[in-house]
Amino acid sequence: MASLWRVSRPDLSFAAVMKVPSIQDDPTSIVGFEVEQMIMPLLSGPHVPRFVAAGGFEAQPYIVMEYIEGPSLRAKLDQAPLPAAEVAAIGTAVAEALHDLHQQHVIHLDLKPGNILLRPGGQMVLIDYGLARHEKLPDLLAEEFRLPLGTGPYISPEQVLRVRDDPRSDLFALGAVLYHLATGQRAFGTPTSVAGLRKRLYHAPAPPRAVNPDCPPWLQEVILHCLEPDPEQRYGSAAQVAFDLAQPRTVALTARSDLTGPAPLAEQLRRWLRSLGAVPERRNVSQQLMRAPIVLAAVDLSQEWEALADALRAAARRVLQSEPYARLACLSVLKTNRIGLDTPTDEAGRNLHVQRLVQLQHWARSLALPPNRVTYHVLEAPDPAVAIVDYARANRVDHIVIGSRASSGLRRYLGSVSTRVVAEAPCSVTVVKVPREETLGAAVSA
């Protein structure tokens, strides 16, 4: 436990709070406070409290940090079950905060409603880093203690096995939080013993729709995907969770979404047998994020540039083969007029947006990706480059693959779409060009 005191200092432009641990606490809490003192100065961004100062145990230990004015997510538990749209909005914001934390090489490992605060501006803030793991710092807790560390209702199966370096542990905790918000019940109750904690290695919670019939299939799919006991069966990153929660219509439904009762006895037995000798694969934050990027393929589907679309598909295939847990977002932009009305149909009365969506699905078909690894998006915008960059930024895209048409005087003067995307994108960009002889051949055949 720790005491919190509101404090101020003339040079601070924001409210601050001092956290003081009780030196009568158990050794775990004392070491956890040391861990928090090590990690907090290294964190930055809107999803963590700003660090101000710290004092060591030789006098009075303390941490001074930004005071977050907003409430914690714990207050929402009294209102649960919440509407699906609200659960998704909360989950998206928390997943974005987790992804930002993971990109700073930190796993929280104690995510729960009381440790999630809401800024007045709407961003979620993650607090309390006493059980956290920074991949570039010594793990004092793992070195000194042999029992599972975490909060019973939210601790992941691998944490029960004392594995503390997998960021997907935070995704399991997020799934447990979403389960509570969607159903009004805790997914795994409130276990108080190691034996009780170990049950989650093989015992699946009741499907959310069995507890709350108003829970839609797509939300159950996301929650149970997060709560898979095997980390390899969960989402690859928090960004992928945020992607699905922000765009429910793109969620690929599997058998998880149809569950209305406990798993068959054979499945429960299989999980139990596997849990007896469970040794999770070890992988740190950076390694896991590299395995699970969100890749955006910006596809030009104009008929005269069919060769470029083929080359883009080949480039996307190479990226996906090297990243087996990557998520592919196929995107095409319908260019609209800046001034005046646009016609939504062609001469035959067919909807242009739907046509482009079907073309996009056809373009990706030969990639043979499972439904949970590919989504399709048609944007309508007057400026394709701005639309692509805005989409990449909003959805935390890690890599853009885009085609570049043959050069022309006007394009050199105004700047091509691909050139502007390279200049403005928040991530790495691969630009694909068609060899000149293929371009000439396509022009002749046309």
N, C-alpha and C positions, 0 to 999 in steps of 0.2 A: 504494500500500500504506500501511497505518497500523499502529501498535503499540497494543495494548490493555493497560491497567493497572487492576487492581482498586484502588479508592480508597475512603476513608470520610471523613465529616465529622460532628461531634457532632450537628448539627441534622437530619441525614437519617434518616428512618425506614425506608429501604430500601437495599439494596446498590447500589453505583454502580461505574461503569467510566469510565476516561478514555481517549479516543481521540486519538492523536497522529499526525499525518501525517508521512511522510518528505519532507523538503524537497528531496531529490534526485529525487523522483518527476517524471514527465512533467507538462507544464503542465495537461493535462486533469484529473489527479488533484488538483492544487493548487486549480484553479478549482472542481472538484467539492466539495472540502472547504469552500470559501467558501459554496457553495450550501447544503451541509448545515448550516452555521452559521446561515444566513439562515432556513432552513425549520423546523428542529427546535424553536425556541422558540415557534412558532406552532401546534404540534400538541398534541393532548390526547386522552385516552381510553385504553381498555385495549389498543388494538391498535398503540400506538406506545410506545417507551421514554420515560419522563418526562425532560424536559430539566432540567439542573441549572445548568450554567455553560459559558462558552466564552471562549477567549483568542485574540487576533488574531495576525497574522504579524509584528507589530512586535517581539514577544518570542518566546514559544513558543506556536504555535497548538495548540489543544486543544478538545475538547468533552467535558464530563462529563455522563453520562446514567445512567438506571436500568440496572442489570445484570439481564438476564433469565435466570433460573435454568435454564429448560428447554432441551432440545436443538433443533437446527435440523432442518428437513425433509430436509436432505441425507442424514441417516442412513437415511431410508426408501427412498432410491434403491437401496441395497444389498439391500433385501428385495423389490424390485419383480420381477415384477408383483404388486400387492396385490389382495386381494378387492375386488370392485366396491363393496360397502357401505363399506369403509374409504376407498377413493378418494373416494367421494361425501361422506363425513363430513369428510375433510380439505379437499376442494374447497369445501364449504359454509362452513367456518370461514374459509378464506382469502378467499373472495368477500365474506363479511361484513366482514372487515378492510379489504379494498379499497374497499368501498362507504363505510365510515366515513371512510377517507382521502380519497376523492373528494368527499365532502360537506364536507371541510375545504379544498377547492379545490386539492388536490395530486394529481398523477399520479406514480406511483413510477418507472416507466420502466426499472427494473432488477430486476423481480420474478424470483426464481429460488429454488431450494430453500435455498441457503445464506443467503438474506436473509429467511427465514421462520422464526421461532422460536415455540416452544410454551410458554406460561405454565403453571405448575403447575395453575392453575385451569381450563385447557382452551382459553383464547382464543389465537388466533394473533397474533403481533406482527411487524410489518414493520419491518425495520431497513435502514440504509445508504441515505441520501437524497442521495448525491453526484451522481446523474444525474437527480434528480427535478425536476419543474416545478410551481411554484406560480403559478396564473394571475394573482395580484395582485402578483407580484414580477418584477423584470427576469430574463430568461432568459440568464444569463451564458454558459452553455455554447453556446447557439445563436448568441450574438453573437460568440463568439471562435473557434469551430471549425466546420469544413466537412465533416467525416467523420461517418458514422453512429455514434451513441453507444449502447452497450448490451452485453449479453452474447450471443454468437453463437447458442447454441441457443434463446434465448428472445426475441430482439428481434423486434418486429413489422414487417410490410412498410412501414408508413408511417414508422416510425423509420429504416428504411433510406433512405427518401426525405427524411430530415431534418425530418420533421414531429413536433413534440414537445408538442403541446397537445391530444391526443385521448385521453380516459380509456379508450377501447376498446383502446388499445395494451396496457394492463395485462390486459385480458381475453384477448388473444392469448397473452401470456406465461403466464397461468393455464392456458389450454388446453394449452400446451406442457408445463407441469409435470404436469398431469393425465395427459397422454399418456404421459409417462415412468413415472409411478406405475402406470398401467394396463397397460403393455406391457413395461416394463423397458428400453425403447429411447428414444433422443431422436428427436423427430419430424423434425428437420431436420439431424441429425448435429451436427458441431462445426465449422462453417465458419470460416475464418480470413481471408478476403478479402472485399472489397465485392462482387465478382462472385458469390462463394458465397452471401453474404447475400441478394443480389437474386433468387436462385432461388425464394425463398418468395413472391415476387410472383405467380408463375404455376405453381409446382410444388407440388402437394398431397402431404402425407405419406401413407405407406401407411395405410389404415384400421386403427384399433386392433384390430378383430376379425380382420384378416388376420395380425396379429402375435401376438395372444393370443385364440384362439377362445373363451375363457371370458369375454371382455368382452361384457356384454349390449348389445343394440341401443340402449337408452335412454342408456347411458353414452357410447357412440360418438357418438350424436346430439349430446350436450352438448359433447363434446370438439371434434368437427369444426365445430360451430357457433361455438365460441370461435376456432377456427383459420382461419376464412374470411379470405382475403387482403384482401377489400374490407371495411373497417370497417362499412359500411352493411349488410352481410349478417351481421354478428355480433350477439350480444345487445346490447341498448341500454344495459344497466347491469350492474354487478356484483351488484346486488340481484336482478336477473332470473336470473342464473346460480345464485345461492344458492337461489332459489325452486325451480328445477328440480331441483337436486341434492338438496335436502331432501325433495322429493316426487316420486320417480322415476315413480310411476304416472301422474302428470299430464303427463309429457314428451310433446309431440306429435312423433311419429316422421315423418320425411321421407325422401327418397331417401338422405340422408346415412347413416341407420341401416342401410341395406341394402348399403352398399358393402363389397366384399370384395377389391377390387383397385384398381389405378391408374385415374385418371379416363380416359375415352375420349380418343383423340388430338385429336378436334375440340375438346373442352373445354380440353385443355391448350394447343392453338394459340390459342384465343380468349383465354385468360388471358395468354398470352405477348404477343399483339398489344396487349392492353389495358395491359400493364405498360410497354410501350415509351414511351407518353406519359402515364404515370400521374401525375396531380396530385390528391392527396387533398383532399377538402373540409375546410376548416379550421373547427374548432368547439371551444370551450374546455370545461372540465369542467362549469361551471354550465349552459351551453347544452345539453350532451348529457344531463345528468341531468333537465333540464326536459322534454326530448323523450321520455324513456323511463321514465315513472312506472309504479308498480304501483298500479292502481285496484281497490278492493274494492267490489263492489256487494252490500250486505246486503239480501237479498230476502225479504219476507214473502209466502209463497205461499198464505195462507188464501184460500178462495174469496170470502169476503165483502169482501176487500180487493183484488179484481182490478183495480179502477181505480187503486189506489195502485201496484200492480206495473207497470201500463202507464206511469204517470207516471215511475216509477223507471227503467224501460227507456229512456224518452225522454231523461231526464237523463244516463244513462250514455252514450247515443249522442252527446250533445253534447260530453261530456268526451272521448270517444274520437276524435271528429272533429277536435278541436283538438290532440290528441296522437297523431300517427299511429304512434308506436313504443310506445305504452302497452300494458301487459299488464293484462287484466281477470281478476280472480278473483271468480267468482260464488259467493256463500256464503249458505246458509240454515241456521238453527238449529232442530233438533228439541228442543223443551223437554222435559226429563226431571224426574222427581220428586226432590226433595232426600232424601226418606226413602221407603224401600219399593222394590219392583221395578217396572220398566217393561215393558210388553208390546211386543215388537219387531214385531208384526204387527197388521193390522186384523182386523175381523170375518171378512173373506173369506180370511184367511191370507196376505195380501200383505205383504212386508217394507216397513216404513214408511221406512227409510233409503233403500232402492232407489227407492221411489216418489218421495220428495222429490228425489233426484238426477235422475231422469227429468224431473220438473217443472221443475227448475232449468235443465236443458239446453233444454227447450222454451221457457222464458222468454227465453233468450238467443239462440234460433235466428234471429230476425228481425234481430239485430244484424249477422249475416253476417260474423263475424270468422273469419279463418283459424285453424286449430287451434293454431298456435303462439302465438296471442295471447289465448287464453281457457282458463280451467280452472274446474272445478266442485268445490265442497266442501260437504259436509253435516256439520255438527257436532252432537253430542248433549251438551246441557249444561242444568243447572237455571236458569242465569241467562244469557239471550241477550246482554245488554249486555257482561258480563264475557267471554263467549266471543268476541264480535266484537273487542273491544279487545285481548284476548290474542293473537288471530290476527294482527291488524294489527301489533302490536309484534313478534311472533316472525318475521314475514315481511317486515318493513321496508316496509310499505304506505305510499304517499305521499298517497293521497286515498281517503276513504271516501264512498260515495254511499248514503244510507239513507233509507227512507221514514218518515214520521211519521203515525200514525193520528190521528183526530179526538180532541180533548181530552175528558177526563171528570174528574169529581171525584176518583176513586180514582187515576187516572193522574197528576193534578197532585200528589196527596199523596205517592205512592210514587216518582214520577219515571219518565217514559217511557223506553223503551229508547233512542230517538234522543237524548233529552236527556242521558242518562248517557254515551252514546258521545261526544257533543260535548264533554262535560266531561272525559272521561278518555282520549280517543284521543291517540296520539302524533303525529298528522298532521292535515291539514286535513280537514274534514267538510262535505259538502253534504247538507242535509236537504230532502227532497222532500215536499210536501203536496199533496193533491188538493183542488181548489176545493170549497167546501162544497156547492154545488148538485149536483156530481157525486156526492159522498158520500151526499147525501140520495136522489138518484136510484137509486144502487146499493142503498140500504137498502130503498126501496120495491119495487124489482124483485125483491129477495130475498124 
